Amino acid sequence: MLNLQTINEAKKRIENVVADTPLAFAPYLSEMTDMNVYLKKENLQVTGAFKIRGAYNKIASLSQEEREGGVVAASAGNHAQGVALSAQKFGIRAVIVMPESTPLTKINGVKHYGAEVILAGSNYDEAYAYALKYGKENKLTFVHPFEDEAVIAGQGTVGLEILQKCADIDAVIVPIGGGGLISGVATAIKETNPNIRVIGVSASGAPAFKESYLCKKPIDSTNVRTIADGIAVRDTSPITLEYALRYVDEVLSVDDEEIASAILYLLEKQKLVVEGAGAVGVAALLHHKLDELKGKNVAVILSGGNMDVTLLSVIIEKGLLKSHRKMKVTVTLVDKPGSLMRFTEILEELNANIVHIAYDRTAISLDYGDANVTVHMETKGKEHQDEIARVLKKEGYLRN
């Protein structure tokens, strides 16, 4: 059974491989929330996420015969790299089954640690089924990402480190996907000090664990859709749910808009690249879902930083638009020399910095001799944008 002793044993096994990541005070976030907020930066962990902890502890716990036989795992993300690196440390064979749609960067990341990659299935569940079958046929030990008590014990070492760095913590906020991290952390926290609150945060687009926690029985989802791919888990594990029901005080969820704003906040204010799964705890704080913790010492686990750069660029762009630092305007001009020049002169006078212009004279909705011009510009906030809109309306470019 998982308990404080097995987590302490895991801590000893992994200490020469896994980084003891910082627990850093976040002054601006603390001021915004009226709490003392500390960020546990697992995004700075080896392989960029906490998953190495559980994977290494699992492989370290295997018998010599099992290790010599090799291991297999199914993952398209952080668990894959954790298993691959752990196997490399022991010099054993590792096979990682990934969905066929897995980006090349993730495939290469796993291969970098010496693991074999098999692409199978159109999604994680099909890759998982293939990995189980392949492991059985080839006598490989399967390393589950969360439904394994040795893996959970490894993840629980995050909780030990929080307690070692800040003994007077009042609450710990933990991301929830399959529940391995929160099971381990909650066990470590509650068996040390039952008065510390443990709060889980899931993505609203992956509701299985939250619904299971509320109903006190495993409930699986039929559909999962969230930008937090690290916690986009469809089915609920009875094992991790049992620990959550025993030790977790509350489970809540945040939506993709809230997660995206947290990612952008952490990038701008904390200078940290944090993936969607790692940002859910900060999202809950930023959007006032945990205001009952005001005045308390709160630790938030940033579980990983392996962010897809394409998604990050979209989040940044949308964030600039929502915060009134970018503006997009489409106007209709008479398609003749000087029309565009006059329009851009007005924007120059308003100190709007044009970054992109699109010119379209073929739209079916246009009268012959007109053109649509779409301008993307950098602005200095809502008041500046209101002034731009007012002047363009006055000059006849914008209509009510």
C-alpha positions as CSV (number, residue, x, y, z in Angstrom):
1,M,0.0,0.0,0.0
2,L,1.0,3.6,-0.7
3,N,1.9,5.5,2.5
4,L,4.3,8.0,3.8
5,Q,7.0,5.4,4.3
6,T,6.9,4.2,0.7
7,I,7.0,7.8,-0.5
8,N,10.1,8.4,1.6
9,E,11.7,5.3,0.2
10,A,10.9,6.6,-3.3
11,K,12.6,9.9,-2.4
12,K,15.8,8.0,-1.6
13,R,15.7,6.0,-4.8
14,I,15.3,9.0,-7.1
15,E,17.4,11.6,-5.3
16,N,20.4,11.2,-7.6
17,V,18.5,11.4,-10.8
18,V,15.5,13.7,-10.2
19,A,15.9,17.5,-9.5
20,D,14.7,18.9,-6.2
21,T,12.9,21.8,-8.0
22,P,12.5,25.2,-6.4
23,L,9.5,26.3,-4.3
24,A,9.6,30.0,-5.0
25,F,7.5,32.8,-3.5
26,A,5.5,34.6,-6.2
27,P,5.1,38.3,-5.0
28,Y,2.9,39.6,-7.8
29,L,0.5,36.7,-7.7
30,S,0.4,36.8,-3.9
31,E,-0.6,40.5,-4.1
32,M,-3.3,39.8,-6.7
33,T,-4.8,37.0,-4.7
34,D,-4.2,38.3,-1.2
35,M,-2.4,35.0,-0.4
36,N,1.2,34.0,0.2
37,V,1.7,31.9,-3.0
38,Y,4.6,29.6,-3.6
39,L,5.2,28.0,-7.0
40,K,6.6,24.5,-7.1
41,K,8.5,24.6,-10.4
42,E,8.3,21.1,-11.8
43,N,8.4,22.7,-15.2
44,L,12.2,22.9,-14.5
45,Q,12.4,19.2,-13.8
46,V,14.5,16.8,-15.8
47,T,12.6,16.1,-19.0
48,G,10.5,19.2,-18.2
49,A,7.8,17.5,-16.0
50,F,7.2,15.6,-12.7
51,K,6.6,12.3,-14.6
52,I,10.3,11.2,-14.3
53,R,9.8,10.8,-10.5
54,G,7.2,8.0,-10.8
55,A,8.7,6.4,-13.9
56,Y,12.2,6.1,-12.3
57,N,10.8,4.9,-8.9
58,K,8.8,2.2,-10.8
59,I,11.8,0.9,-12.8
60,A,14.1,1.1,-9.8
61,S,11.6,-1.1,-7.9
62,L,11.6,-3.8,-10.5
63,S,13.5,-7.1,-10.0
64,Q,16.7,-7.6,-11.9
65,E,14.9,-10.2,-14.1
66,E,12.1,-7.7,-14.9
67,R,14.6,-5.0,-15.7
68,E,16.6,-7.2,-18.0
69,G,13.4,-8.0,-19.9
70,G,12.8,-4.3,-20.6
71,V,9.8,-2.0,-20.2
72,V,7.0,-0.7,-22.3
73,A,4.8,2.4,-21.9
74,A,2.1,4.2,-23.9
75,S,2.3,8.0,-24.0
76,A,2.5,10.9,-26.3
77,G,4.0,13.3,-23.7
78,N,5.8,13.6,-20.4
79,H,5.4,10.0,-19.2
80,A,7.1,8.8,-22.4
81,Q,10.2,10.9,-21.8
82,G,10.2,9.9,-18.1
83,V,10.2,6.2,-18.9
84,A,12.8,6.6,-21.7
85,L,15.3,8.5,-19.5
86,S,14.7,6.1,-16.5
87,A,15.4,3.1,-18.7
88,Q,18.5,4.7,-20.1
89,K,19.8,5.3,-16.6
90,F,19.5,1.5,-15.9
91,G,20.8,0.6,-19.3
92,I,17.6,-1.4,-20.2
93,R,15.4,-1.7,-23.2
94,A,12.4,0.7,-23.4
95,V,9.6,0.7,-25.9
96,I,7.2,3.6,-26.1
97,V,4.0,3.3,-28.1
98,M,2.8,6.7,-29.3
99,P,-0.3,7.6,-31.4
100,E,0.3,7.9,-35.1
101,S,-0.5,11.6,-34.9
102,T,2.2,12.4,-32.4
103,P,4.3,15.4,-33.5
104,L,7.9,14.7,-34.7
105,T,9.4,16.8,-31.9
106,K,7.9,14.5,-29.2
107,I,9.0,11.4,-31.1
108,N,12.5,12.7,-31.4
109,G,12.5,13.7,-27.7
110,V,11.8,10.1,-26.7
111,K,14.4,8.7,-29.1
112,H,17.0,11.1,-27.7
113,Y,16.9,9.1,-24.5
114,G,17.5,5.8,-26.4
115,A,14.0,4.4,-26.4
116,E,12.4,2.6,-29.3
117,V,9.2,4.3,-30.6
118,I,6.3,2.5,-32.1
119,L,3.5,4.5,-33.7
120,A,0.2,2.8,-33.3
121,G,-3.5,3.9,-33.2
122,S,-5.2,7.2,-33.9
123,N,-5.4,8.2,-30.2
124,Y,-3.9,7.4,-26.7
125,D,-6.4,4.7,-25.9
126,E,-5.6,2.7,-29.1
127,A,-1.8,3.2,-28.4
128,Y,-2.4,2.0,-24.8
129,A,-4.2,-1.1,-26.0
130,Y,-1.4,-1.8,-28.4
131,A,1.3,-1.3,-25.8
132,L,-0.4,-3.8,-23.4
133,K,-0.6,-6.4,-26.2
134,Y,3.0,-5.7,-27.4
135,G,4.4,-5.9,-23.8
136,K,2.6,-9.2,-23.1
137,E,3.9,-10.8,-26.4
138,N,7.5,-9.6,-25.8
139,K,7.6,-10.1,-22.1
140,L,8.1,-6.4,-21.3
141,T,7.0,-4.9,-18.0
142,F,4.3,-2.2,-18.5
143,V,4.8,1.1,-16.8
144,H,1.5,2.8,-16.3
145,P,1.4,6.6,-16.2
146,F,-0.7,6.7,-13.0
147,E,-2.4,3.5,-12.1
148,D,0.5,2.0,-10.2
149,E,1.4,2.5,-6.6
150,A,5.2,2.6,-7.3
151,V,4.6,5.4,-9.8
152,I,2.3,7.2,-7.4
153,A,4.9,7.0,-4.7
154,G,7.4,8.6,-6.9
155,Q,5.0,11.5,-7.7
156,G,4.4,11.9,-4.0
157,T,7.9,13.1,-3.5
158,V,6.8,16.5,-4.8
159,G,4.7,16.7,-1.6
160,L,7.7,15.9,0.6
161,E,9.8,18.6,-1.0
162,I,7.0,21.2,-0.5
163,L,6.8,20.3,3.2
164,Q,10.6,20.4,3.5
165,K,10.8,23.9,2.0
166,C,7.7,25.4,3.7
167,A,6.6,23.6,6.8
168,D,3.8,26.2,7.6
169,I,2.0,25.7,4.3
170,D,-1.8,25.8,4.6
171,A,-2.9,24.4,1.2
172,V,-1.5,22.7,-1.8
173,I,-3.0,23.0,-5.2
174,V,-2.4,20.1,-7.6
175,P,-3.3,19.5,-11.3
176,I,-5.4,16.4,-11.9
177,G,-5.4,14.2,-15.0
178,G,-5.3,10.5,-14.2
179,G,-4.8,11.3,-10.5
180,G,-1.3,9.9,-10.0
181,L,0.3,13.2,-8.9
182,I,-2.5,14.2,-6.5
183,S,-2.7,10.7,-5.0
184,G,1.0,10.8,-4.1
185,V,1.1,14.4,-3.0
186,A,-2.1,14.1,-0.9
187,T,-0.8,11.0,0.8
188,A,2.5,12.7,1.6
189,I,0.8,15.8,2.8
190,K,-2.0,14.4,4.9
191,E,0.0,11.6,6.5
192,T,2.4,14.4,7.7
193,N,-0.1,17.1,8.6
194,P,-3.8,16.4,8.2
195,N,-4.6,20.0,8.6
196,I,-3.1,21.1,5.3
197,R,-5.8,21.3,2.6
198,V,-5.1,19.5,-0.7
199,I,-7.1,20.8,-3.6
200,G,-7.2,19.3,-7.1
201,V,-7.8,21.2,-10.3
202,S,-8.8,19.5,-13.6
203,A,-9.7,20.8,-17.0
204,S,-13.4,21.3,-17.6
205,G,-12.9,19.6,-21.0
206,A,-11.7,16.4,-19.2
207,P,-14.4,16.0,-16.5
208,A,-14.1,12.4,-15.6
209,F,-12.0,12.7,-12.4
210,K,-14.0,15.6,-11.0
211,E,-17.3,13.9,-11.6
212,S,-16.0,10.6,-10.2
213,Y,-14.8,12.5,-7.1
214,L,-18.2,14.2,-6.6
215,C,-20.1,10.9,-7.1
216,K,-17.6,8.8,-5.1
217,K,-17.3,6.2,-7.9
218,P,-15.4,5.9,-11.2
219,I,-17.1,7.7,-14.1
220,D,-15.5,7.7,-17.5
221,S,-15.9,10.4,-20.2
222,T,-17.1,9.9,-23.7
223,N,-15.3,12.9,-25.0
224,V,-12.2,14.9,-23.9
225,R,-11.2,18.2,-25.4
226,T,-8.8,20.7,-23.8
227,I,-5.6,22.6,-24.5
228,A,-4.2,21.0,-21.3
229,D,-3.2,17.8,-23.1
230,G,-1.2,16.5,-20.1
231,I,-4.4,16.1,-18.1
232,A,-6.7,15.2,-21.0
233,V,-7.6,11.8,-19.5
234,R,-10.8,10.1,-20.5
235,D,-11.2,7.3,-17.9
236,T,-11.0,7.4,-14.1
237,S,-8.6,5.0,-12.3
238,P,-10.3,3.3,-9.3
239,I,-6.9,3.3,-7.6
240,T,-6.2,7.0,-7.8
241,L,-9.8,7.8,-7.1
242,E,-9.6,5.8,-3.8
243,Y,-6.7,7.9,-2.6
244,A,-8.4,11.2,-3.7
245,L,-11.5,10.3,-1.8
246,R,-9.4,9.5,1.3
247,Y,-7.1,12.5,1.3
248,V,-8.2,15.3,-1.1
249,D,-10.4,18.1,0.3
250,E,-11.8,19.6,-2.9
251,V,-11.7,19.1,-6.7
252,L,-12.6,22.0,-9.1
253,S,-12.1,22.7,-12.7
254,V,-11.0,25.5,-15.1
255,D,-11.8,26.0,-18.7
256,D,-9.5,26.5,-21.6
257,E,-9.8,30.3,-21.6
258,E,-8.8,30.4,-18.0
259,I,-5.9,28.0,-18.6
260,A,-4.7,30.1,-21.5
261,S,-4.7,33.3,-19.4
262,A,-2.7,31.5,-16.7
263,I,-0.1,30.3,-19.3
264,L,0.3,33.9,-20.5
265,Y,0.4,35.3,-17.0
266,L,3.2,32.8,-16.0
267,L,5.1,33.7,-19.2
268,E,4.9,37.4,-18.7
269,K,5.0,37.9,-14.9
270,Q,6.9,34.9,-13.7
271,K,9.1,34.4,-16.8
272,L,8.1,30.7,-16.8
273,V,7.1,28.5,-19.7
274,V,4.3,26.2,-18.3
275,E,2.2,23.8,-20.3
276,G,-1.6,23.9,-19.9
277,A,-1.7,21.0,-17.4
278,G,0.8,22.8,-15.2
279,A,-1.0,26.1,-15.3
280,V,-4.4,24.9,-14.0
281,G,-3.7,25.7,-10.4
282,V,-2.6,29.3,-11.2
283,A,-5.7,29.6,-13.4
284,A,-7.9,28.7,-10.4
285,L,-6.3,31.4,-8.3
286,L,-6.4,34.1,-11.1
287,H,-10.1,33.5,-11.7
288,H,-11.1,33.7,-8.0
289,K,-12.1,30.0,-7.6
290,L,-10.2,29.7,-4.3
291,D,-10.8,33.0,-2.6
292,E,-11.4,31.2,0.7
293,L,-7.6,30.8,0.9
294,K,-7.0,34.5,1.3
295,G,-4.4,35.2,3.9
296,K,-3.1,31.6,3.7
297,N,0.2,30.1,2.6
298,V,-0.5,28.3,-0.6
299,A,1.7,26.1,-2.7
300,V,0.8,25.6,-6.4
301,I,2.4,22.8,-8.4
302,L,3.5,23.7,-11.9
303,S,3.5,20.1,-13.1
304,G,5.3,20.6,-16.4
305,G,6.7,22.9,-19.0
306,N,6.7,20.9,-22.3
307,M,4.6,23.5,-24.2
308,D,3.8,23.1,-27.8
309,V,5.2,26.3,-29.4
310,T,2.5,26.5,-32.0
311,L,-0.2,26.5,-29.3
312,L,1.9,29.0,-27.3
313,S,2.0,31.5,-30.2
314,V,-1.8,31.3,-30.5
315,I,-2.2,31.9,-26.8
316,I,0.1,34.9,-26.9
317,E,-1.7,36.4,-29.9
318,K,-5.2,35.9,-28.4
319,G,-3.9,37.2,-25.1
320,L,-2.6,40.4,-26.7
321,L,-6.0,41.0,-28.3
322,K,-8.0,40.3,-25.1
323,S,-5.7,42.6,-23.1
324,H,-6.1,45.5,-25.7
325,R,-2.5,45.4,-26.7
326,K,-3.4,44.4,-30.2
327,M,-6.3,45.4,-32.4
328,K,-7.7,44.3,-35.7
329,V,-9.9,46.6,-37.8
330,T,-11.5,46.0,-41.2
331,V,-12.6,48.9,-43.3
332,T,-13.9,49.4,-46.8
333,L,-12.0,51.9,-49.0
334,V,-12.5,53.2,-52.5
335,D,-10.0,51.3,-54.6
336,K,-8.0,54.2,-56.0
337,P,-4.5,55.7,-55.4
338,G,-4.2,57.5,-52.1
339,S,-7.1,55.8,-50.2
340,L,-4.9,53.4,-48.3
341,M,-2.3,56.1,-47.6
342,R,-4.8,58.4,-46.0
343,F,-6.1,55.6,-43.8
344,T,-2.6,54.7,-42.6
345,E,-1.8,58.4,-42.0
346,I,-4.7,58.6,-39.6
347,L,-3.4,55.5,-37.7
348,E,0.1,57.0,-37.6
349,E,-1.4,60.2,-36.0
350,L,-3.1,58.0,-33.4
351,N,0.3,56.3,-32.6
352,A,-1.0,52.9,-33.6
353,N,1.8,50.6,-34.8
354,I,0.7,48.7,-37.9
355,V,2.1,45.1,-38.0
356,H,0.1,43.6,-40.8
357,I,-2.2,44.8,-43.7
358,A,-4.4,42.6,-45.9
359,Y,-6.0,44.1,-49.0
360,D,-9.0,42.4,-50.6
361,R,-10.8,43.7,-53.7
362,T,-12.5,40.4,-54.7
363,A,-15.0,39.8,-51.9
364,I,-18.5,39.1,-53.3
365,S,-20.0,41.5,-50.7
366,L,-18.0,44.4,-52.1
367,D,-19.3,46.9,-54.7
368,Y,-17.1,47.2,-57.8
369,G,-14.4,49.8,-57.2
370,D,-14.2,49.1,-53.4
371,A,-11.7,47.1,-51.4
372,N,-11.6,45.7,-47.9
373,V,-8.5,46.5,-45.9
374,T,-7.8,44.6,-42.7
375,V,-5.2,46.1,-40.4
376,H,-3.5,44.5,-37.4
377,M,-1.9,47.0,-35.1
378,E,-0.3,47.3,-31.7
379,T,-2.0,49.5,-29.2
380,K,-1.6,50.8,-25.7
381,G,-4.7,49.6,-23.9
382,K,-8.4,49.9,-24.0
383,E,-8.5,53.8,-23.9
384,H,-6.2,53.9,-26.8
385,Q,-8.3,51.5,-28.8
386,D,-11.5,53.4,-27.9
387,E,-9.8,56.6,-29.2
388,I,-8.8,54.8,-32.5
389,A,-12.4,53.6,-33.0
390,R,-13.8,57.0,-32.2
391,V,-11.6,58.8,-34.8
392,L,-12.1,56.1,-37.5
393,K,-15.9,56.4,-37.0
394,K,-15.7,60.2,-37.2
395,E,-13.7,60.0,-40.5
396,G,-16.3,57.6,-41.9
397,Y,-14.3,54.4,-41.9
398,L,-16.3,52.6,-39.2
399,R,-20.1,52.4,-39.0
400,N,-22.3,51.6,-36.0
